[in-house]
Amino acid sequence: MFLFRWIRRTITVIVILALIGPAYGISQVWRAANNPIVRQADVIVVLGTAQLNGKPGDALEGRLVEAKRIYDLGYAPSIITVGAGAPGDRTTEAASGKYWLRTKGVSSRKITAIAEGRDTLTSTKAYAEVMKKRYVSDVIVVTDPFHCARAIKMANDQGVLATCSPVQTGPNTLDNSGYRYLIREAAAYLAYITVGRRGIHVSDHLPGADIVTKVLP
């Protein structure tokens, strides 16, 4: 009888966790996307995404537009663009972002391009290291709304204080982001807080895929 009770309780716990986990992830992602908090910071960081031969893709341009908007409003005195290039690219996400900002009137001296990272965690570690070398700690991360929760969590884990200013233009605004993006980000958020923090790098930038499916060493 004891064995049967133990098995039944174990199954019950597994079922509860299976229900609570996804609900928690979705709630965190949804709340960060719908209730962004932006405060004065030392620097604005634009997380990279696709570019083509130096021209930002629509999603990246949306992030750059938002970064320039809050920069012009005086939320931070400088901008960091971050992101490496895909194999075969002639330039990087960071470089294309910096060039775009320069053409829109932002002084080159106010922009730092960090050509590292093809996923959120690698990019976050790269810009956090630069911030620490500058002895600054407050950052506004500019990215897609459903990406905010994970971007903030990763930044805080790297020892910087982060808020998120989600895009208001482009294909990944809140109005344009569907449930698939929400579910993908909820899964990625849960993967990070459960195994990512323990040194298992779960990539969110995979060729030909839009969902977290691969564990890297």
C-alpha positions as CSV (number, residue, x, y, z in Angstrom):
1,M,0.0,0.0,0.0
2,F,2.8,2.4,0.9
3,L,4.4,1.9,-2.6
4,F,1.1,2.6,-4.4
5,R,0.6,5.8,-2.3
6,W,4.1,6.9,-3.1
7,I,3.6,6.3,-6.8
8,R,0.3,8.1,-6.8
9,R,1.7,11.1,-4.9
10,T,4.7,11.3,-7.3
11,I,2.5,11.2,-10.3
12,T,0.3,14.0,-8.8
13,V,3.3,16.2,-8.1
14,I,4.6,15.6,-11.7
15,V,1.2,16.6,-13.1
16,I,1.0,19.7,-11.0
17,L,4.4,20.8,-12.0
18,A,3.6,20.1,-15.6
19,L,0.6,22.5,-15.3
20,I,2.2,25.1,-13.1
21,G,5.5,25.4,-15.0
22,P,4.1,26.6,-18.4
23,A,1.6,28.8,-16.7
24,Y,4.3,30.5,-14.7
25,G,6.5,31.0,-17.8
26,I,3.7,32.5,-19.8
27,S,2.7,34.8,-17.0
28,Q,6.2,36.1,-16.6
29,V,6.7,36.7,-20.3
30,W,3.2,38.3,-20.7
31,R,3.6,40.6,-17.7
32,A,7.0,41.9,-18.8
33,A,5.7,42.5,-22.3
34,N,2.5,44.3,-21.3
35,N,3.8,46.3,-18.3
36,P,7.3,47.5,-19.3
37,I,9.1,49.7,-16.7
38,V,11.8,52.0,-18.1
39,R,14.0,54.2,-15.9
40,Q,17.1,56.3,-16.3
41,A,20.1,54.2,-17.0
42,D,23.8,54.3,-17.8
43,V,23.4,52.8,-21.3
44,I,20.9,51.5,-23.8
45,V,21.6,48.0,-25.2
46,V,20.1,46.9,-28.6
47,L,20.0,43.1,-28.8
48,G,20.9,41.9,-32.2
49,T,18.9,40.1,-34.7
50,A,19.0,39.5,-38.5
51,Q,20.8,41.9,-40.8
52,L,21.5,41.6,-44.5
53,N,24.8,42.9,-45.9
54,G,24.9,45.7,-43.4
55,K,21.2,46.6,-43.7
56,P,19.2,45.8,-40.5
57,G,16.2,43.5,-41.0
58,D,12.8,44.7,-40.1
59,A,13.0,43.3,-36.6
60,L,16.4,44.8,-35.9
61,E,15.3,48.2,-37.3
62,G,12.4,48.2,-35.0
63,R,14.8,47.8,-32.1
64,L,17.1,50.5,-33.4
65,V,14.1,52.9,-33.8
66,E,13.1,52.3,-30.2
67,A,16.7,52.7,-29.0
68,K,17.0,56.1,-30.7
69,R,13.7,57.2,-29.4
70,I,14.6,56.7,-25.8
71,Y,18.1,58.0,-26.4
72,D,16.7,61.2,-27.8
73,L,14.4,61.4,-24.7
74,G,17.5,61.4,-22.5
75,Y,17.0,58.0,-20.8
76,A,20.7,57.1,-21.2
77,P,23.8,58.9,-22.6
78,S,25.1,56.1,-24.8
79,I,24.0,53.0,-26.8
80,I,25.6,49.6,-27.2
81,T,24.7,47.4,-30.2
82,V,25.4,43.8,-29.8
83,G,25.4,40.7,-32.0
84,A,27.8,38.7,-34.2
85,G,27.3,37.8,-37.8
86,A,26.0,34.6,-39.4
87,P,28.5,32.4,-41.2
88,G,29.3,34.0,-44.5
89,D,28.1,37.5,-43.5
90,R,30.3,40.4,-44.5
91,T,29.4,42.3,-41.4
92,T,27.7,41.8,-38.0
93,E,24.4,42.7,-36.3
94,A,26.3,45.1,-34.0
95,A,28.1,46.9,-36.8
96,S,24.9,47.3,-38.9
97,G,23.1,48.6,-35.9
98,K,25.8,51.2,-35.2
99,Y,25.9,52.3,-38.8
100,W,22.1,52.7,-38.8
101,L,22.2,54.9,-35.7
102,R,25.0,57.0,-37.1
103,T,23.0,57.7,-40.2
104,K,20.1,58.8,-38.0
105,G,22.2,61.4,-36.2
106,V,23.6,59.6,-33.2
107,S,27.3,60.5,-32.7
108,S,29.7,57.6,-33.3
109,R,31.3,58.4,-30.0
110,K,28.1,57.5,-28.2
111,I,27.8,54.1,-29.8
112,T,29.7,50.9,-29.0
113,A,29.4,47.9,-31.2
114,I,30.1,44.5,-29.7
115,A,30.3,41.9,-32.4
116,E,29.6,39.0,-30.1
117,G,26.7,36.7,-29.6
118,R,24.3,34.7,-31.8
119,D,21.9,34.1,-28.9
120,T,20.6,36.1,-26.0
121,L,22.8,34.7,-23.2
122,T,26.1,35.1,-25.1
123,S,25.1,38.6,-26.1
124,T,24.2,39.5,-22.5
125,K,27.5,38.2,-21.1
126,A,29.3,40.3,-23.7
127,Y,27.7,43.6,-23.0
128,A,27.6,43.0,-19.2
129,E,31.4,42.5,-19.3
130,V,31.9,45.8,-21.1
131,M,29.6,47.6,-18.6
132,K,31.6,46.3,-15.7
133,K,34.8,47.5,-17.3
134,R,33.2,50.9,-17.5
135,Y,32.0,50.7,-13.9
136,V,28.4,51.2,-14.9
137,S,25.5,49.0,-13.9
138,D,22.1,50.3,-15.1
139,V,20.9,49.2,-18.6
140,I,17.8,49.6,-20.7
141,V,17.5,46.6,-23.0
142,V,15.7,47.2,-26.2
143,T,14.2,44.1,-27.7
144,D,10.8,42.5,-28.7
145,P,8.0,42.6,-26.0
146,F,7.9,38.9,-25.4
147,H,11.7,38.7,-25.2
148,C,11.8,41.3,-22.4
149,A,11.4,38.9,-19.4
150,R,14.2,36.6,-20.4
151,A,16.5,39.5,-21.4
152,I,16.0,41.2,-18.1
153,K,16.5,38.0,-16.1
154,M,19.8,37.2,-17.9
155,A,21.0,40.7,-17.4
156,N,20.3,40.7,-13.7
157,D,22.0,37.3,-13.4
158,Q,25.1,38.9,-14.9
159,G,25.2,41.6,-12.3
160,V,23.7,44.5,-14.1
161,L,20.3,46.2,-13.3
162,A,18.1,46.0,-16.3
163,T,14.8,47.3,-17.5
164,C,13.3,46.7,-20.9
165,S,11.9,49.1,-23.5
166,P,10.0,46.9,-26.0
167,V,9.8,47.8,-29.7
168,Q,6.9,49.9,-30.9
169,T,7.4,49.5,-34.6
170,G,8.3,46.6,-36.9
171,P,7.0,43.0,-37.2
172,N,7.5,42.1,-33.5
173,T,5.4,44.7,-31.7
174,L,3.0,43.4,-29.1
175,D,0.1,43.8,-31.5
176,N,2.0,41.8,-34.2
177,S,3.3,39.1,-31.9
178,G,1.2,36.0,-31.9
179,Y,0.7,33.2,-29.4
180,R,3.5,31.1,-31.0
181,Y,6.0,33.8,-30.0
182,L,4.6,34.0,-26.5
183,I,4.8,30.2,-26.1
184,R,8.3,30.0,-27.5
185,E,9.5,32.7,-25.2
186,A,7.8,31.1,-22.2
187,A,9.6,27.8,-23.0
188,A,12.9,29.6,-23.4
189,Y,12.4,31.5,-20.2
190,L,11.7,28.3,-18.3
191,A,14.6,26.5,-19.9
192,Y,16.9,29.3,-18.8
193,I,15.8,29.5,-15.2
194,T,15.8,25.7,-14.8
195,V,18.9,24.6,-16.7
196,G,20.5,27.6,-18.2
197,R,21.5,29.0,-14.8
198,R,23.2,25.7,-14.1
199,G,25.6,26.0,-17.0
200,I,23.6,24.2,-19.7
201,H,23.5,26.7,-22.6
202,V,20.2,26.4,-24.4
203,S,20.6,28.4,-27.6
204,D,17.7,30.5,-28.9
205,H,19.4,31.3,-32.3
206,L,19.3,28.1,-34.4
207,P,19.6,27.9,-38.2
208,G,16.2,27.2,-39.7
209,A,14.3,27.0,-36.4
210,D,12.2,29.4,-34.3
211,I,12.0,27.4,-31.1
212,V,14.5,26.3,-28.4
213,T,15.4,22.7,-29.4
214,K,19.2,22.3,-28.9
215,V,21.5,22.1,-26.0
216,L,25.0,23.3,-26.6
217,P,28.1,22.3,-24.6
